[in-house]
Amino acid sequence: QWVAPNDLQQQDSGERATALRNVDLVRLGMAGNLKGFQLQIANGDVVRGDEVDYNGQPAGYAKDAWEVQNYVSKHDNQTLWDNNQYKFPYAMPLSTRVRAQAVSLSTALLGQGVPFIHMGSELLRSKSMQRDSYDSGDWYNRVDFTQQTTQWDKGLPREDKDGYNWPMIETVIANHNSEAKPTPQAISNMDSYFNELVALRTSSGLFHLGQG
């Protein structure tokens, strides 16, 4: 077992290899996706960034780190919190889900390149599984800066955007139960951790080298 078992997806013999390839991509991303950066990949080879495969394209493509924006969620998709719920085991405790959110954000904030942070990620923001929500109004897009709520499970997302996915969303929400609904304490914990990451990133120029 190389990843947390997912109730919606059967494990297969290629799980370990897939996980290790993804780790290589994360490591290269934290190095600014530099094409000339050398790293030891999962099979033991030492290769350049532009020799690491990403769906048939070089994963390393930048000459300088400032050319790259790294992110783990963005405005025209689900929030990081919502997207993760598709992947987590139903029984995963809320505290572990919060830790996973923190680790995800740390790859952008502690890596080279320009970190792009989707508003509310530090507050475990949810859009009730709504994606592409630029014209969906406050019902889905509201961010509670008082750290009391996250908009999780406020109703199914819009039919024109996600109607085809309603059965899956209903299954996810029903089976995760209260573990996927952040408490004010969980939100506060995530916010504190996020602020620590920002302070750490700005504490040294080594976290944003820019050129080379």
SESE-688822 format. One line per 8 residues: number of its first residue (from 1); their letters; for each residue x, y, z of N, C-alpha, C, CB. Coordinates in pm, 1 decimal. Glycine has a CB too. Example, Ala and Ser with C-alpha at 12.3 -4.5 7.8 and 13.67 -1.06 7.14 Angstrom:
% residues 2
1	AS	1319.0,-569.0,780.0,1230.0,-450.0,780.0,1320.0,-330.0,780.0,1130.8,-447.3,904.6  1285.0,-225.0,708.0,1367.0,-106.0,714.0,1290.0,3.0,787.0,1408.4,-59.8,572.5
% end
This chain:
% residues 212
1	QWVAPNDL	85.2,-119.3,0.0,0.0,0.0,0.0,88.5,123.9,0.0,-96.2,0.8,123.0  77.7,204.0,-104.7,166.2,319.2,-121.4,93.8,452.1,-108.4,233.9,312.3,-255.0  -36.4,448.4,-116.7,-117.6,568.0,-93.9,-234.8,528.0,-6.0,-166.9,631.3,-229.1  -304.3,626.0,50.9,-421.8,594.9,131.9,-525.9,528.3,42.9,-479.7,723.4,199.3  -577.5,411.9,82.0,-673.1,340.0,-3.3,-798.9,421.9,-26.9,-710.0,205.5,59.5  -839.5,430.0,-152.0,-955.7,509.0,-191.5,-1074.1,415.9,-211.8,-927.0,590.8,-320.5  -1186.7,446.3,-149.0,-1304.2,360.2,-157.6,-1365.4,358.3,-297.1,-1407.7,404.8,-57.8  -1333.1,456.4,-379.6,-1391.6,465.1,-513.1,-1303.4,404.5,-621.2,-1419.9,608.1,-546.7
9	QQQDSGER	-1182.4,366.3,-586.5,-1089.5,317.4,-687.2,-1015.8,195.1,-635.3,-990.0,427.2,-727.3  -1012.7,90.8,-715.5,-944.4,-31.5,-677.0,-793.8,-14.9,-692.9,-994.7,-150.2,-760.5  -720.1,-71.2,-598.8,-575.0,-68.6,-609.6,-530.8,-164.7,-719.4,-508.9,-105.3,-474.5  -418.7,-133.0,-783.3,-366.6,-221.7,-886.6,-215.5,-232.9,-872.0,-404.3,-170.6,-1027.8  -157.5,-318.0,-953.0,-14.6,-346.8,-940.5,72.7,-227.7,-978.2,21.7,-465.3,-1026.7  16.1,-131.4,-1050.5,95.2,-16.4,-1091.4,89.5,99.9,-994.9,50.7,29.2,-1224.2  26.0,79.7,-879.1,6.6,189.5,-783.5,139.1,248.4,-736.6,-73.1,140.9,-663.2  233.8,162.1,-702.0,362.4,210.1,-650.9,436.4,290.7,-757.2,449.2,92.1,-604.1
17	ATALRNVD	440.6,239.6,-879.9,511.7,309.2,-986.8,448.5,445.0,-1015.6,513.3,223.9,-1113.9  316.2,451.0,-1014.7,246.8,577.8,-1038.5,277.6,678.6,-928.8,95.7,555.2,-1047.9  273.8,632.0,-804.0,302.1,721.0,-691.0,443.9,776.7,-699.5,282.5,646.5,-557.9  539.8,692.1,-734.1,678.5,736.8,-742.4,699.4,834.9,-858.0,771.3,616.9,-758.5  632.6,811.9,-971.2,641.8,907.4,-1082.8,585.7,1043.2,-1041.8,566.2,853.9,-1206.8  475.7,1039.5,-969.5,416.3,1165.9,-924.8,507.7,1239.6,-826.9,280.2,1140.0,-859.5  577.8,1164.0,-742.2,673.4,1226.3,-650.5,785.2,1294.8,-729.7,732.8,1120.7,-553.1  832.5,1231.0,-835.3,934.8,1293.5,-919.6,885.3,1427.1,-975.2,974.2,1199.4,-1035.1
25	LVRLGMAG	759.9,1430.7,-1019.4,703.9,1553.7,-1075.6,691.7,1663.2,-970.4,567.3,1525.9,-1137.4  652.0,1624.9,-848.8,641.4,1723.1,-740.6,779.1,1779.8,-707.5,577.8,1659.5,-614.9  877.9,1692.3,-697.7,1013.4,1737.8,-665.0,1066.1,1832.9,-771.5,1108.1,1618.2,-649.9  1043.6,1799.2,-897.8,1088.6,1886.7,-1005.7,1011.6,2019.0,-1003.1,1071.1,1817.2,-1142.4  883.4,2013.1,-973.0,804.2,2135.1,-961.5,855.9,2225.9,-852.4,659.8,2101.6,-935.4  896.9,2167.1,-739.7,950.8,2247.5,-630.2,1087.4,2305.8,-664.6,960.9,2163.5,-503.6  1151.1,2250.1,-766.5,1277.9,2305.7,-815.6,1253.7,2405.8,-928.2,1370.8,2193.1,-864.5  1128.6,2446.7,-947.0,1097.4,2547.5,-1047.2,1079.4,2493.7,-1187.9,1203.5,2649.0,-1048.4
33	NLKGFQLQ	1061.8,2361.7,-1201.9,1046.4,2299.6,-1333.8,1158.6,2340.1,-1429.7,911.1,2337.3,-1393.7  1278.0,2350.3,-1373.7,1392.1,2390.6,-1455.5,1433.5,2277.9,-1548.9,1510.1,2431.9,-1366.7  1452.1,2310.7,-1675.2,1488.1,2206.2,-1770.6,1629.6,2154.7,-1747.9,1474.6,2258.1,-1912.4  1717.1,2237.2,-1690.4,1854.3,2194.5,-1667.0,1880.3,2137.3,-1529.5,1944.5,2307.7,-1688.9  1778.3,2136.1,-1443.7,1796.0,2084.4,-1307.4,1815.0,1933.4,-1311.7,1674.5,2121.2,-1218.0  1913.7,1882.9,-1238.0,1938.9,1739.1,-1233.8,1882.2,1680.1,-1106.0,2089.6,1709.4,-1244.4  1813.3,1568.8,-1120.8,1758.5,1499.9,-1004.1,1761.2,1350.1,-1027.6,1614.6,1547.5,-973.9  1767.1,1277.0,-916.1,1760.3,1131.4,-922.7,1613.8,1091.2,-916.2,1842.7,1064.4,-807.3
41	IANGDVVR	1565.5,1024.1,-1020.2,1425.4,986.0,-1025.8,1404.7,847.8,-965.7,1374.8,989.4,-1169.8  1281.1,803.1,-965.3,1242.8,683.1,-890.8,1320.0,558.7,-931.6,1096.9,657.9,-908.2  1357.8,546.6,-1058.1,1429.1,425.9,-1101.7,1578.3,431.6,-1073.1,1407.6,404.1,-1249.3  1624.9,540.1,-1010.3,1765.5,553.2,-974.4,1848.4,633.3,-1071.8,1824.7,420.2,-960.8  1794.6,662.1,-1190.0,1868.7,740.0,-1288.6,1877.6,886.7,-1246.8,1802.8,727.9,-1426.5  1988.2,950.2,-1283.0,2002.6,1094.4,-1265.4,1977.5,1159.4,-1400.9,2144.9,1132.3,-1208.8  1875.1,1243.4,-1408.3,1834.7,1300.9,-1536.3,1814.2,1451.5,-1521.5,1705.6,1233.4,-1588.3  1806.9,1519.4,-1635.7,1771.7,1660.6,-1638.8,1620.5,1676.4,-1631.2,1827.0,1727.9,-1765.9
49	GDEVDYNG	1578.3,1795.2,-1591.9,1435.4,1820.0,-1582.8,1362.5,1799.4,-1713.9,1411.4,1958.2,-1534.5  1427.7,1835.6,-1825.3,1361.1,1819.9,-1954.5,1363.5,1676.2,-2004.4,1425.5,1910.0,-2056.9  1421.1,1585.3,-1925.5,1416.4,1442.7,-1958.1,1311.0,1368.3,-1876.5,1552.7,1379.6,-1935.3  1243.7,1438.5,-1786.5,1134.8,1379.6,-1708.1,1006.6,1394.0,-1788.5,1121.4,1448.0,-1567.0  935.5,1283.8,-1805.5,816.7,1283.3,-1891.0,692.8,1332.1,-1817.4,792.0,1144.0,-1945.1  615.4,1417.0,-1884.7,484.4,1458.0,-1835.4,385.5,1447.1,-1951.0,487.9,1603.8,-1776.8  320.1,1333.6,-1958.5,222.3,1307.8,-2065.3,280.9,1331.4,-2204.1,99.5,1395.9,-2046.3  402.1,1282.3,-2223.1,465.6,1293.7,-2353.2,540.8,1423.0,-2376.9,364.7,1278.5,-2457.0
57	QPAGYAKD	540.1,1512.7,-2278.4,609.8,1640.2,-2289.6,715.2,1650.6,-2179.4,509.9,1758.7,-2281.6  818.3,1733.0,-2198.4,917.3,1751.0,-2091.5,854.4,1819.0,-1970.4,1037.1,1833.4,-2142.2  871.1,1759.9,-1854.1,818.3,1820.8,-1731.7,898.6,1944.6,-1694.3,819.9,1719.7,-1615.7  1027.6,1941.5,-1720.2,1112.0,2058.1,-1697.3,1122.2,2140.0,-1824.9,1252.1,2015.8,-1648.6  1080.9,2265.0,-1819.3,1075.9,2346.3,-1940.9,1128.5,2488.3,-1921.2,934.8,2352.5,-1991.6  1153.1,2529.0,-1798.4,1190.3,2668.1,-1770.9,1341.9,2685.2,-1765.0,1127.5,2714.9,-1639.2  1387.4,2800.9,-1809.8,1528.5,2836.0,-1794.2,1552.4,2893.4,-1655.4,1572.7,2937.0,-1902.6  1459.5,2977.4,-1609.0,1468.8,3039.9,-1477.4,1340.3,3013.4,-1399.3,1494.7,3192.6,-1490.2
65	AWEVQNYV	1353.9,3002.3,-1267.6,1239.5,2965.2,-1184.2,1127.9,3068.4,-1187.4,1284.5,2944.9,-1042.2  1161.3,3196.3,-1207.3,1057.1,3299.1,-1206.1,962.0,3286.8,-1324.2,1120.0,3436.3,-1206.0  995.0,3203.6,-1423.2,906.1,3181.7,-1537.1,786.5,3093.5,-1500.7,983.4,3118.8,-1651.9  790.6,3030.8,-1384.7,693.0,2927.3,-1349.0,602.2,2973.3,-1236.3,764.1,2798.3,-1308.7  472.7,2949.6,-1251.8,377.4,2964.8,-1142.2,336.2,2825.7,-1096.3,252.8,3049.4,-1185.7  356.8,2797.3,-969.3,318.9,2667.6,-913.8,193.4,2681.2,-829.1,433.6,2608.4,-830.4  100.6,2590.3,-847.3,-23.6,2592.8,-770.7,-77.9,2451.3,-755.5,-128.3,2683.9,-838.6  -165.2,2433.2,-658.3,-230.2,2303.5,-637.6,-381.0,2313.7,-653.7,-196.6,2248.6,-499.3
73	SKHDNQTL	-433.1,2435.0,-671.8,-574.1,2454.9,-707.5,-587.6,2593.8,-767.3,-668.9,2437.5,-582.9  -693.7,2613.1,-845.2,-714.0,2742.9,-910.0,-862.7,2769.9,-924.6,-644.2,2747.5,-1048.2  -893.5,2893.0,-965.7,-1030.1,2943.0,-959.7,-1126.0,2874.2,-1055.4,-1030.5,3088.2,-987.3  -1079.1,2819.0,-1167.4,-1172.3,2760.7,-1263.5,-1185.2,2609.2,-1247.8,-1128.1,2793.9,-1404.5  -1163.9,2561.5,-1127.3,-1186.0,2420.2,-1097.8,-1238.6,2410.9,-955.2,-1054.2,2335.7,-1116.1  -1251.1,2288.7,-903.6,-1290.3,2275.0,-763.7,-1182.3,2333.8,-673.4,-1315.9,2126.7,-728.2  -1220.7,2368.0,-551.7,-1119.7,2408.9,-454.4,-1034.1,2287.8,-418.7,-1185.7,2470.0,-326.8  -920.6,2313.7,-358.8,-833.2,2204.9,-315.1,-907.1,2112.6,-218.9,-706.0,2260.7,-248.5
81	WDNNQYKF	-982.8,2170.8,-126.1,-1056.1,2088.5,-29.8,-1155.4,1997.2,-100.4,-1129.1,2176.9,71.6  -1235.2,2052.2,-190.4,-1335.9,1972.1,-259.8,-1270.9,1863.2,-344.1,-1423.5,2061.3,-348.0  -1167.3,1899.2,-416.5,-1102.2,1802.5,-504.4,-1042.7,1686.9,-425.1,-993.4,1870.7,-586.9  -988.1,1717.6,-308.7,-928.3,1612.2,-226.7,-1031.2,1511.1,-177.5,-856.8,1673.1,-108.4  -1155.3,1553.5,-157.2,-1254.6,1461.4,-101.4,-1286.2,1346.9,-197.4,-1382.7,1536.8,-67.1  -1266.5,1369.4,-327.8,-1282.5,1259.6,-423.4,-1179.4,1149.9,-398.6,-1270.4,1311.8,-567.3  -1066.4,1187.2,-343.0,-951.3,1097.5,-336.6,-929.3,1035.3,-199.8,-828.8,1171.1,-376.8  -984.0,1096.3,-95.6,-958.3,1047.7,39.8,-1043.2,925.3,72.7,-985.2,1158.2,141.3
89	PYAMPLST	-990.2,836.2,157.2,-1072.4,727.5,211.8,-1186.3,786.3,294.7,-986.3,630.5,298.4  -1300.0,721.2,292.4,-1415.4,773.6,365.5,-1386.5,790.2,514.3,-1534.9,682.1,346.5  -1307.3,699.2,570.8,-1284.4,700.1,715.7,-1170.9,792.5,759.0,-1254.8,560.4,762.9  -1107.9,861.5,666.9,-995.3,947.6,703.9,-1042.2,1056.6,800.3,-931.0,1011.0,577.8  -974.8,1071.9,915.0,-1015.0,1173.8,1013.1,-999.2,1315.2,957.4,-932.5,1159.3,1141.4  -1079.1,1406.1,1009.4,-1072.4,1546.1,967.2,-932.1,1602.2,984.2,-1172.3,1630.4,1046.4  -866.7,1570.1,1094.8,-733.0,1624.7,1120.7,-633.1,1583.1,1013.2,-683.2,1579.3,1257.8  -646.1,1460.5,961.9,-556.1,1413.1,856.6,-586.0,1483.2,724.8,-568.2,1260.9,839.6
97	RVRAQAVS	-712.6,1510.8,699.2,-749.6,1584.8,578.0,-690.2,1725.4,580.5,-903.1,1592.3,563.7  -691.4,1787.2,696.9,-633.0,1920.7,710.5,-482.3,1914.6,686.7,-663.3,1979.9,850.4  -417.8,1812.6,739.6,-273.4,1796.4,718.1,-242.5,1779.1,570.4,-219.9,1676.2,797.5  -326.5,1703.0,499.7,-305.3,1682.9,356.2,-316.8,1815.0,280.9,-406.3,1581.2,300.5  -411.6,1898.9,321.0,-425.7,2031.3,259.5,-299.2,2113.7,283.9,-550.4,2105.2,315.8  -248.8,2107.3,406.0,-129.1,2183.5,440.8,-7.7,2136.5,360.8,-100.7,2171.7,590.4  9.2,2005.7,349.2,122.6,1952.4,273.1,111.8,1993.3,126.6,129.2,1798.4,285.4  -9.6,1988.0,71.9,-28.8,2028.7,-67.5,15.2,2172.9,-88.9,-175.7,2011.9,-108.5
105	LSTALLGQ	-30.3,2262.7,-3.3,5.1,2404.1,-17.4,154.1,2428.3,4.3,-75.2,2488.0,80.7  216.7,2346.3,87.1,359.1,2365.6,114.8,444.7,2339.8,-8.5,403.4,2274.4,228.2  398.7,2254.6,-100.0,478.2,2228.9,-220.3,488.1,2353.4,-307.3,417.6,2113.7,-300.8  384.7,2437.1,-305.6,389.3,2562.3,-381.8,463.3,2671.4,-305.5,247.9,2609.4,-415.3  440.5,2679.2,-175.2,496.1,2789.3,-96.7,643.5,2770.2,-62.5,417.4,2805.8,30.2  689.4,2646.6,-57.4,828.9,2621.9,-20.6,914.7,2582.9,-139.8,836.4,2513.8,84.2  856.9,2585.5,-259.3,932.3,2553.7,-379.0,977.8,2679.1,-451.6,849.7,2467.8,-471.3  1061.7,2660.1,-552.7,1104.1,2770.8,-637.7,988.9,2809.7,-730.6,1231.1,2732.6,-719.7
113	GVPFIHMG	1003.7,2921.2,-798.3,896.4,2968.7,-883.8,804.8,3062.4,-807.6,817.1,2851.8,-940.2  698.7,3105.0,-873.4,602.5,3198.8,-815.7,482.9,3120.0,-763.3,557.3,3305.5,-920.8  456.7,3121.3,-632.4,342.8,3046.0,-579.8,211.2,3115.5,-612.4,356.4,3027.5,-428.4  117.0,3038.9,-662.0,-17.6,3088.2,-692.1,-111.8,3019.5,-593.9,-59.3,3059.8,-843.1  -175.7,3097.0,-506.5,-262.2,3040.2,-403.0,-407.0,3079.8,-430.0,-218.2,3087.6,-261.7  -490.9,2982.2,-448.7,-634.1,3005.6,-470.4,-695.6,3063.2,-342.9,-706.9,2873.6,-512.0  -766.7,3175.1,-355.2,-822.4,3241.5,-237.8,-904.0,3144.9,-152.0,-909.3,3359.4,-280.5  -875.4,3146.1,-22.9,-948.9,3063.3,71.4,-888.9,2926.4,95.2,-1086.7,3047.1,24.5
121	SELLRSKS	-784.3,2890.6,21.3,-720.9,2760.1,45.0,-670.2,2748.5,187.3,-605.6,2737.9,-52.7  -625.2,2863.3,242.3,-574.6,2863.5,379.4,-687.1,2852.1,481.7,-494.2,2989.9,405.3  -812.0,2860.3,435.1,-929.0,2849.9,523.5,-1011.5,2725.9,490.8,-1016.8,2975.7,511.8  -951.2,2629.8,420.6,-1019.1,2504.8,383.2,-1144.5,2533.5,301.5,-1055.7,2423.4,508.9  -1138.2,2634.1,219.1,-1254.2,2679.0,141.8,-1315.2,2567.7,57.4,-1215.0,2794.3,52.3  -1447.1,2562.9,55.9,-1523.0,2473.1,-30.6,-1615.2,2555.6,-119.3,-1604.3,2370.3,53.1  -1645.2,2503.1,-237.3,-1749.9,2559.6,-322.3,-1860.8,2456.6,-341.7,-1692.0,2604.3,-459.6  -1874.9,2367.7,-243.6,-1975.8,2262.0,-249.2,-1962.4,2180.9,-377.9,-2117.1,2322.0,-238.7
129	MQRDSYDS	-1837.1,2152.4,-413.0,-1798.7,2073.0,-529.2,-1820.3,2145.2,-663.2,-1876.3,1944.3,-528.9  -1857.5,2272.5,-660.0,-1876.7,2348.9,-783.9,-1742.4,2379.4,-848.4,-1953.5,2479.9,-756.1  -1732.8,2357.1,-978.2,-1614.4,2398.3,-1052.7,-1654.1,2513.1,-1145.8,-1553.2,2278.2,-1133.4  -1555.6,2577.5,-1205.5,-1582.6,2681.2,-1305.1,-1691.7,2776.0,-1255.2,-1624.0,2617.8,-1439.6  -1668.5,2836.3,-1140.1,-1775.2,2906.7,-1067.9,-1772.7,3058.4,-1086.5,-1765.8,2875.2,-921.4  -1709.7,3106.7,-1192.6,-1692.6,3252.1,-1205.7,-1826.1,3326.5,-1211.3,-1611.7,3283.6,-1330.5  -1934.1,3260.1,-1258.0,-2064.3,3326.5,-1266.2,-2168.9,3256.2,-1179.5,-2111.8,3331.4,-1411.6  -2123.0,3193.8,-1071.0,-2213.6,3114.9,-986.8,-2262.1,3188.6,-862.6,-2145.4,2988.4,-944.8
137	GDWYNRVD	-2219.7,3311.7,-842.4,-2271.3,3390.0,-731.3,-2213.7,3350.8,-596.8,-2418.4,3377.8,-726.4  -2262.7,3418.3,-492.9,-2209.0,3399.3,-358.4,-2246.9,3266.1,-295.7,-2255.4,3509.8,-269.9  -2352.3,3201.5,-345.6,-2392.9,3074.5,-284.8,-2277.7,2974.4,-287.8,-2515.9,3016.4,-357.7  -2203.3,2973.7,-396.3,-2089.7,2883.1,-408.4,-1957.1,2952.7,-378.0,-2085.7,2823.3,-547.8  -1946.0,3079.4,-411.7,-1816.0,3146.5,-407.8,-1784.2,3217.8,-277.0,-1808.7,3244.4,-517.9  -1876.8,3220.9,-186.3,-1854.8,3292.9,-61.1,-1734.6,3236.2,15.0,-1980.6,3286.6,26.5  -1654.8,3326.0,72.1,-1543.7,3287.3,159.1,-1569.3,3348.3,296.4,-1404.8,3334.2,100.5  -1570.6,3264.9,398.3,-1599.3,3310.7,534.5,-1468.2,3342.9,605.4,-1680.0,3203.4,613.9
145	FTQQTTQW	-1433.3,3470.1,608.6,-1307.9,3510.2,671.3,-1317.0,3513.5,823.7,-1266.1,3646.0,620.0  -1436.6,3487.4,878.0,-1448.6,3474.3,1023.8,-1408.1,3335.2,1070.0,-1591.9,3504.5,1068.9  -1379.8,3246.3,974.5,-1329.4,3111.2,1002.9,-1431.1,3023.7,1076.9,-1202.1,3120.4,1084.8  -1557.9,3041.9,1045.4,-1661.6,2959.8,1107.8,-1714.2,2851.6,1014.2,-1776.3,3047.5,1153.5  -1720.4,2879.4,884.5,-1775.8,2784.4,788.0,-1689.4,2782.3,662.2,-1922.4,2820.7,752.7  -1716.0,2682.1,577.0,-1637.6,2668.8,453.8,-1722.8,2652.4,329.0,-1544.8,2551.9,465.4  -1852.7,2649.3,339.9,-1944.8,2626.2,228.6,-1950.8,2479.3,186.0,-1904.2,2711.4,110.5  -1893.2,2390.4,262.7,-1901.6,2248.1,229.4,-2046.4,2199.9,240.7,-1809.3,2164.6,322.0
153	DKGLPRED	-2089.1,2121.2,141.9,-2221.8,2058.3,139.5,-2333.4,2162.0,154.1,-2233.0,1953.7,251.4  -2328.0,2264.2,68.9,-2434.9,2364.8,64.9,-2538.8,2331.7,-41.9,-2376.1,2503.9,39.0  -2530.1,2212.1,-96.5,-2618.2,2171.2,-205.6,-2536.2,2128.8,-324.9,-2714.0,2284.2,-244.2  -2598.1,2055.8,-416.6,-2526.9,2011.5,-535.5,-2486.4,2130.5,-622.1,-2613.1,1914.1,-616.0  -2374.8,2118.6,-692.6,-2334.1,2226.7,-782.5,-2431.4,2242.0,-899.1,-2192.7,2201.3,-835.4  -2417.6,2348.0,-972.9,-2509.3,2378.4,-1083.0,-2517.1,2264.5,-1183.8,-2466.2,2506.1,-1153.2  -2637.9,2238.6,-1230.0,-2659.2,2127.9,-1323.4,-2587.3,2150.6,-1455.3,-2807.7,2108.4,-1348.6  -2586.3,2275.9,-1504.2,-2523.2,2300.5,-1633.3,-2372.3,2282.7,-1628.3,-2556.3,2439.6,-1681.2
161	KDGYNWPM	-2315.4,2293.0,-1508.1,-2170.9,2276.1,-1493.7,-2133.6,2133.8,-1453.9,-2117.1,2373.8,-1390.7  -2211.7,2075.1,-1363.9,-2170.6,1948.4,-1302.7,-2281.7,1844.8,-1292.6,-2116.6,1974.5,-1166.5  -2391.3,1863.6,-1365.1,-2501.7,1769.4,-1354.8,-2461.6,1625.9,-1384.1,-2610.8,1809.9,-1447.6  -2371.9,1607.5,-1480.2,-2327.1,1472.6,-1515.1,-2255.6,1404.3,-1399.2,-2235.4,1477.7,-1635.9  -2204.2,1485.0,-1306.9,-2124.2,1432.1,-1196.8,-2202.3,1423.7,-1065.9,-2001.6,1517.7,-1177.0  -2331.1,1456.8,-1067.1,-2409.9,1454.8,-944.5,-2406.5,1320.4,-871.1,-2551.8,1490.1,-976.3  -2423.2,1206.7,-940.4,-2421.3,1078.7,-867.1,-2291.8,1057.2,-788.8,-2441.0,963.1,-964.3  -2178.1,1090.2,-850.5,-2050.1,1075.0,-782.0,-2041.1,1170.1,-663.1,-1933.7,1100.0,-879.1
169	IETVIANH	-2083.3,1294.1,-682.0,-2077.1,1392.8,-574.2,-2166.0,1351.0,-457.9,-2118.6,1531.4,-625.5  -2285.1,1302.2,-487.4,-2375.5,1256.6,-381.7,-2313.9,1141.4,-303.7,-2510.3,1213.9,-440.9  -2246.2,1051.5,-374.2,-2180.2,938.6,-307.8,-2069.1,987.1,-215.9,-2123.6,840.6,-411.5  -1987.6,1079.4,-265.0,-1876.0,1131.2,-186.2,-1926.3,1202.0,-61.2,-1790.6,1226.8,-270.2  -2023.1,1290.4,-76.1,-2073.4,1366.9,38.1,-2139.4,1275.7,140.6,-2172.7,1473.5,-8.7  -2217.5,1179.3,93.5,-2289.6,1090.8,185.2,-2195.1,1002.7,265.3,-2387.5,1003.9,108.2  -2086.3,957.9,204.5,-1998.7,861.5,270.9,-1889.6,925.3,355.2,-1935.8,773.1,169.1  -1849.9,1047.0,324.2,-1748.8,1112.4,406.9,-1807.0,1165.0,537.3,-1684.2,1226.0,330.1
177	NSEAKPTP	-1937.8,1188.0,539.1,-2006.1,1232.6,660.6,-1939.4,1357.4,719.1,-2007.9,1119.9,765.2  -1930.6,1363.9,850.5,-1881.8,1485.8,916.1,-1731.1,1504.1,904.0,-1920.0,1483.9,1061.9  -1657.1,1399.3,865.3,-1511.6,1411.9,857.0,-1468.7,1511.1,749.0,-1449.0,1275.7,829.8  -1554.5,1537.3,651.4,-1520.4,1629.8,543.8,-1572.2,1770.9,569.8,-1575.6,1578.8,412.7  -1638.2,1792.4,682.9,-1692.7,1924.7,715.6,-1602.7,1990.5,819.4,-1839.7,1914.3,768.3  -1520.1,2085.5,779.2,-1425.0,2146.5,872.6,-1493.4,2220.0,987.4,-1334.8,2242.1,798.5  -1439.0,2204.7,1104.7,-1483.8,2278.7,1222.4,-1408.9,2411.9,1228.9,-1461.3,2195.6,1352.7  -1458.4,2507.6,1306.7,-1383.6,2632.6,1323.6,-1240.6,2609.1,1372.2,-1456.1,2723.5,1421.4
185	QAISNMDS	-1221.2,2510.1,1458.9,-1086.6,2481.4,1507.7,-997.0,2430.8,1395.2,-1091.7,2378.8,1620.9  -1051.5,2345.5,1308.5,-973.6,2294.4,1195.9,-935.0,2407.9,1101.2,-1052.9,2186.4,1120.2  -1027.7,2499.2,1077.4,-999.6,2614.3,990.6,-890.3,2701.2,1051.6,-1127.7,2697.9,967.3  -900.4,2725.6,1181.2,-799.8,2806.1,1250.6,-662.7,2740.4,1245.0,-840.7,2828.6,1395.9  -659.1,2608.4,1262.6,-531.8,2535.9,1257.1,-467.6,2550.1,1119.0,-553.0,2386.7,1290.9  -550.3,2537.7,1014.6,-497.6,2548.8,879.1,-446.7,2689.9,852.5,-604.9,2510.7,776.5  -519.4,2789.8,897.9,-478.4,2928.4,878.8,-345.0,2955.8,947.9,-586.2,3023.8,931.8  -328.1,2902.8,1067.8,-202.4,2921.7,1140.8,-86.4,2856.1,1067.3,-213.6,2864.7,1282.7
193	YFNELVAL	-110.1,2735.6,1016.9,-4.6,2666.0,944.1,31.1,2741.9,816.2,-48.0,2521.9,910.8  -69.9,2792.9,747.7,-45.0,2868.9,625.1,41.1,2991.7,654.1,-178.0,2911.4,560.2  9.7,3061.9,761.3,88.2,3180.4,797.5,232.5,3143.8,830.8,24.0,3252.4,916.5  252.6,3026.6,889.8,388.5,2980.0,916.4,462.9,2954.5,785.4,386.1,2852.1,1002.2  393.4,2896.0,687.9,455.7,2870.8,558.2,496.0,3001.3,490.2,360.6,2791.7,468.1  408.1,3100.8,495.0,438.8,3230.5,433.9,558.8,3295.3,503.0,316.0,3324.2,440.8  560.8,3288.2,635.9,672.8,3345.5,710.6,802.8,3274.2,676.7,646.4,3337.8,861.4  795.9,3142.6,662.5,915.1,3065.5,628.4,963.9,3101.6,488.7,886.5,2914.8,637.4
201	RTSSGLFH	871.2,3113.1,394.0,911.2,3145.8,257.0,979.4,3281.7,249.3,790.1,3143.6,164.6  928.6,3378.2,323.3,984.3,3513.7,317.4,1105.3,3532.9,407.8,878.4,3613.8,354.4  1141.2,3428.8,482.5,1252.7,3441.1,576.0,1388.3,3429.8,507.6,1241.6,3335.8,683.2  1390.0,3377.7,384.9,1517.9,3356.2,317.7,1500.8,3367.4,167.1,1576.5,3218.8,354.8  1597.0,3430.3,103.7,1597.1,3439.3,-41.2,1617.0,3305.5,-109.1,1702.9,3533.6,-85.7  1659.1,3204.7,-34.8,1681.4,3072.5,-93.1,1552.3,3008.1,-141.8,1748.2,2982.0,8.0  1436.9,3056.0,-92.0,1309.7,2999.5,-136.2,1261.1,3060.6,-267.5,1204.8,3019.1,-29.0  1326.4,3165.6,-314.5,1286.8,3227.1,-441.7,1411.6,3281.4,-510.4,1181.1,3341.0,-419.6
209	LGQG	1487.5,3188.4,-565.9,1616.7,3224.2,-624.1,1602.5,3303.4,-753.1,1697.8,3099.7,-650.1  1493.8,3281.0,-826.4,1471.0,3357.6,-949.2,1544.0,3300.1,-1067.7,1512.6,3500.1,-929.9  1669.9,3339.1,-1087.8,1743.9,3295.7,-1204.9,1826.6,3171.5,-1174.8,1833.6,3407.7,-1255.0  1839.5,3084.9,-1278.1,1925.0,2968.2,-1266.9,1859.0,2850.1,-1202.3,2045.6,3002.1,-1191.8
% end
